[in-house]
């Protein structure tokens, strides 16, 4: 197994977890918050997708799917167009409401496909390339990809938890 296979497998697992957390949920449940400051399934999946889109596009030197496929206007969120959810206040989290699971998964799946196209072309040497020198030590592509995988899996798990809690109400 090479690095491309490992990252492909990791992102496929994220795909499965996100779909399991979102499929079949009505908008009411996608947007529900377990308390006034909790993250909704919609916010968690939107956020993990926005961060993945941002980080992969930056590493690949491509435009984000959010803008290239005009997902920003489809979501109609009252946020800055480049918002990823990082550092959101409770009010901003609450402003991320989606109309349907299909919309949320449509954006996620588009980002997933762009991600797979990028990681399938990687080799071990490419993982050492510095992609962000604003940190010390500088962030390599390998470290950035592991960070995205870890963040995505954590948020997908949180979304699954929220779904489970809502289904037990």
Protein Blocks (a to p, Z undefined) as FASTA:
>chain_A
ZZklmmmmmmmmmmmmmmmmmgopafklmmpcfbfkbccfklmmmmmmmmmmmmmmmmno
pacfklmnommmmnopabdfkbghiopafklmmmmccfbfklmmmmmmmmmmmmmmmmmm
pcfklmmpcfbfkbccdddfklmmmmmmmmmmmmmmmmmmmmmmmmmZZ
